[in-house]
Amino acid sequence: MMAKKEFEHMKLENQLCFLLYASSREMTKQYKPLLDKLNVTYPQYLALLLLWEHEELNVKKMGDLLYLDSGTLTPMLKRMEQNGLIVRERSLEDERSVTIKMTEAGKSLKGEAADIPAAMLGHTGQTEDELRQLKTSLYNLLETLHNEK
C-alpha cells in the first residue's frame, strides 16, 4: 500500500487549475451586480472594454485579444448588436472580415462602467501592488499556456 504522502499532489487544494477556475467564478460573481446595472454579461463587458480602448476591431482581432474562438464570440456579438451596443459591418474588400464598432449607446456605457474597476479592487482585499504582481504572473502563465498549443 502506498503512503498517503505520495498522493499529496493529487489533493484538490493543491491543483493550480482548480484555484484559477474557482477564483475566476468567484470574481465573475462579484462583477454580476455591477454589470446587471449596465444590462451586460461579463463576456460582453470584456468586449466593451476592448472597444472603448480601440473604438473598432475586426472579429478575428477581438477573438485573439479575448482568447475566444469565433463560435463563441459571434453569438455574443449578435446579442450585443440586438441590444444596440455595437454594429457589425462586413468589409467591402474581404466579405469574410467583419468589423465591430460601438454605437452611441455602447459608448455611453463607458461612463457608467468607470467605477467598476475600483469597486472590484475593493472586493479582492488586496493592495494595488499585490494585484499588479498577480496580474503579471497570470499574464505570463496565460502566454506560456497559449503558446504551448
PyMOL commands that set and color helices and strands:
alter all, ss='L'
color gray80, all
select helices_A, chain A and resi 4-10+12-14+16-36+42-54+59-66+70-82+104-113+116-124+128-147
alter helices_A, ss='H'
color red, helices_A
select strands_A, chain A and resi 56-58+86-90+98-102
alter strands_A, ss='S'
color yellow, strands_A
deselect
rebuild
show_as cartoon
